Amino acid sequence: MIAGLSAAALFAVSCGPTPHATVVAPARTATVKLACSSSFSGPGARPVSATTVANWYIKDGQLVYAMFLRSAPGWYNKHTHWETRTDSAGRFIQDFDVGGFRYSITLDESSGSLWALGKNTNVREANVILMDRTADTAAIRGSELLEFCWTSPPDAVADILARSKAAEAFASGAPGA
């Protein structure tokens, strides 16, 4: 193969097409961004199962990220304090205190970086992140890119679980599964 041409295409270019050869241009893939004109934006969090909590952020009706955090059954069933803020660098931060266990989710929209529990990922490549909590850190067990265009506040978790078999299996499984 030379410069992306198959043997049949190279033969057709140099000798003319044979009666049984078809020259097909190589397929190109393009990333198409879902157009969404909703003005709905905001963060959210809720339990998903006995082991898993989801935290998310929606901007202009589009899912920016959803992080599913899993640990021992009932780990989140404690007094919880949650707040959001923007730091001096312009990053969006969700701070959580779940019965003394504190963690933050930090989004840098300009770079697409998302940090949580010692892990960093790019939400432009994968905006649904599946994490197992291990003490004060976490292990990423899976991730995927899903696009939504909501026109009113959704049940983001239900919509994600309806489209993602991996997220559904993760949320219903035990940590480490």
Number of C-alpha atoms within 10 A of each C-alpha: 9 8 6 10 15 15 12 17 20 17 15 15 12 9 9 11 15 10 6 6 12 11 15 10 10 9 6 5 6 6 5 6 7 10 10 13 12 14 12 16 17 14 18 16 18 15 18 19 15 18 23 28 20 21 20 21 21 21 16 17 22 22 24 26 25 25 24 28 24 31 20 14 13 14 15 21 12 12 9 13 12 14 11 16 12 13 10 7 7 12 15 18 20 21 15 18 16 16 13 11 13 14 17 17 20 21 25 17 15 8 10 16 16 24 15 18 18 12 13 14 17 16 23 16 13 17 23 25 22 24 26 23 19 14 9 10 13 18 16 16 14 15 20 15 15 18 14 16 18 21 15 12 11 13 11 21 22 12 11 19 16 11 11 16 10 16 22 16 12 25 23 15 15 16 19 13 9
